[in-house]
Amino acid sequence: MELTFHGVRGSTPCHGSEIARYGGNTSCVSLSITGHDPILFDLGTGLRYFGLTQPADRPFSGTCLLSHLHWDHIQGLPFFKPFLRPGANVTLYAPTQPGDVTVGDVFADTIKPPLFPIHFSMFPGMVDIHEVGDDEFMLGDDVRVMTRLIPHVGHTVGYRVEWNGRSVVYMSDHQMPTDGSHSAWPGVLDLCDGADLLIHDAQYTSEEFADKRDWGHCTPEYAVWLAGTAGVKRLALFHHDPAHDDDDLDRILGPVIECASKLGVDAFAARERTTMSI
């Protein structure tokens, strides 16, 4: 498996020389597995840059594992160039919505005039939507996907992808206990158990979390605790706050990464345009 970070920022994209090293696009990570179409975690603005890497001489086909429907995680789709070509097909997994609202309804209500120049249904590409909660399913014959509901603001799932004895877990937005304690839902621990790589929310410092304790995110210290508790091998600290520039991230995450190493966890700060093998 080969994984590439295309967007690592949370809440809103940002731009400037002060964030050039880590990047300013919102959440999008691609996973390449031999014999399979591309797998994407989330559809933030980083999706546009993933699209620029795709061949233009044939229709795009791929799978998206969407964590939730907040704008920063879906706003790249209308600007995904391969989706603008006839014959493109995206198989989309996303959390079941409350009441009678479907995931398709949300896209149709969001990507339409006056919020966007054209309606979602007018794009040449097709989206095949599957709603999930606490589920498990296969992509092809050999890629296993586990989904579990996780705490955030609104319906949210985390994903675990397994292939050939390797595993990647994606939990970009995860609400830690509001009292600042270290505990986790059983489903969260199911996802993380012994994973080769955990991509995890690390948006707020402890001081910021004190003021935003119910905003749906967590501290990097909590991410390290979770990784250590679950026996995770590598931890990507992800969903960087748009207010944190490169120097801030160095200062905030450096000591956390050092602490993680003492727990046997290889932690690092996720950066755009970084590719790694699993």
N, C-alpha and C positions, 0 to 999 in steps of 0.2 A: 504494500500500500504506500502511495505517495501523497502527501498532504501539503496544500499550499494555502497560506493566509492571504486573502484578497482585501479584507476589511476587518479591522480589529477594534474599532472605536464604538462606544456606546452612545445612545440617545440622539445625537445629531452629528452629521459629518462636519469636519472642520478642515481648514487649510492654512498653510503658512510655513515659513522656514523653521519655525520653532517646533513643529510636529513632524518634520520631514523624515526623521529616522524611524519612528514607529508607525506613522501613517495616520490619515484622517478619515478614511472611509468606514462606513458602518458595516455591521457583521456579515461576512461571507467567507466561507472556507470550502475549498474543493478537495475531494478525495478521489484519487485515481487508483483503480483496481484492475489488474490484468483481466481482460475478457469482458469488462463491463463498461457501460456508458458512464460518464462522469456522475459523481454523487456530490451534491452541494448541501452544506449546512447554511441555511438562511439566505435571504435575498436582499441584503442591504446594498448600499451604493458600491461596495466592492465588487458586486456582480458584474457591473459594467466592464471592469478591467479583466475579470475572468472571461467575459464574452470576447474580448479582443484577442484572446489566445486560441479561439476555436476556429477550425477550418471553415472557410466560406463557400467551399465547393460542394457541400452536401448539407441536408437538413440536420439541425441539431436534435439530439435525443439525450435526455438525462433525467436524473431523479433529484428532487429537492426534499430535504428533511427540514421542515420549517418549525422552529421552536415555538413561535407565537406570532400574533398578528399586529404587534405594535409597529408603527410606521417605520422606525429605523431598521426593521428587519425585513421589510417588503418593498421599500421604495426604489430598489434597483431594478425591479422587474420590467417596468415600462421602458427602461433604457438598456435592456439586455439585447444587444444587436442580433444575436442568433434567433431570438424569439420573434423578430420582425420579418423573418424569412418564411415563405410558405413551406409547409411540411414539418416545421419544428414541433416537437412534442416534449412536454415536461410532465413527468409523473410527480405529483406533489403530495406529500404527507404533512398533515398539520393537525393541531389539537382540536377536538370537537368543541364547538361553541355552545354557550348556554342558550336555553329556550329553543325557539324554532329557527334561529339564525344558522345558516351554513357558512362554511369557509368561502364557498363560491359567492354567497351573498355579500360577504365583506369585501372581496375584491371588486365585485360589480358596483358596490356603493362607494368605493374609494377611488377607483380609476374610471372616472367619467367626468363630463363637463358639469359644473364649471371648475372642478378640482383638477382636471386633466383635459387636454384638448379632445381626446376621443374616448369612446367607451371601451372597457376591457374586452368586450366581445368582438371588437373590430380588429384586434391584433391577428396577424396571419397564423401565429403559433397556437397550438392547442395545449390546454392544461387538463390533466386527468387527476382529480382531487380525491384523496382518501383521508377520512378523518380518523384520528387515533386518540387513545388515552393510555391505559395500562395494557399494552399489546406487545406482540412479537410477530414478525413476519419475515419472509425471505425476499431478497432481490436476486432473481435467477435461482440457480441451484446451490450456491455456495456462500452467499453473503447473508448473514443473519442480522436482523435489526430488532433491538429491544427499545420500547418506549415506555416511559413512566411519567405520570403527572408530577410536577415539581412546584413548589411554592414560588409565586411571582405575583404581579398585579394583573389579573386576568388569566384565562386558561393557558397553561404553558406546559410543554413536555421537554424532557431531556432525551437524548438518543445515545444508544450504544451500538456501534457497527462492528461486527466480528467477521473476519475472513482469514482462513489459513492459519488459525491459531493466534492471530493478532487482534487487538481491540482498540477502538477509539471511542471516547465518550465526549459528547458535546452538551454543555450546560452553560449557555452564554448569559442567561439572566436567571438568577437564583436568589430568592429571598432567604437570608440567614435569620435565625431567631431574633426577634426585635429587641430582646433584652440583652443581646450581644453574646449570649452563651453559645457553646459549641455542641450542637446536636443536629441530626438530620432525619428527614423522613425515611422510612424503610425503602421506598422506591428509589430514592437518591443513592442509598448504599448499594442497592441491587445494580444500578447502572455502573457505579464506580468500581465495584469489587475487582481488584487485581488488574485494572486496565493498564494497557501499555502507554496510553496517552489520555489525559483528561484536559479538555479545553474548558476553562471555568471562569465565570464572572469574578472580577477583582476590582470593581469600579471605585469603591469609596475607601478613604483612609478611616481609621477608627474615629477621628474627630468629625469627619463628614457624616459617617454613619450615625453618630449620635443625633444629628439634626435631620437625617433622612432615613430613619430606621425602618419605616414602612413603605419605602419607595421601590422595593422589589429587588434589591441588590445585596452585595456583601463586601467584606473586606478581603484583601489578599491573605491576611492571616487566617481567616476562616477557610479559604480555598486550600491553603497548605494543611490545615488541620484535617479537612475532609480527605485530601489525597493521602496523608499519612495514615489516617484511620482505616481507609479502604484498601491500602496496599497498592496504591497507584505508583507506576514507575516514573512517568514524566508528567509534569504539570505545566500547561500553558496558561499564564495569567492573561486574561482577555477582557474585552468590553471596557477599554480604557475610557475614563471620563473625559469629555471634550475640553474640560477646563485644565486638564493636566498636560503640560507640554513635555517635550522629550526630557528635559532636565528634571522636571517634577517626577516623571516615571522612573528615571534612574534613582532619584533620591528615595522615593517611596518603596520601590520594589527591590532595590539592591539588598537591604537587610533581610527582607522576607525570603528572597532566594537563598541567601546564606543560611538562614534558619532552616529552610526546607531541606537543604543538603544534610543537615545534622539528623534529620528524621529519615534519611534514605530516599528522599524525593528529589529528582532532578527537575527543578523548576526554572522557568524562563519567562520573560515577557514577550508576548506575541507581537510580531512585527509584520506589516504588509510586505508582500513580495518574497516571503521566506518559504522555502520548500524543504520538507523533511521526509525521510523514509520511516515507516513504522515496521 
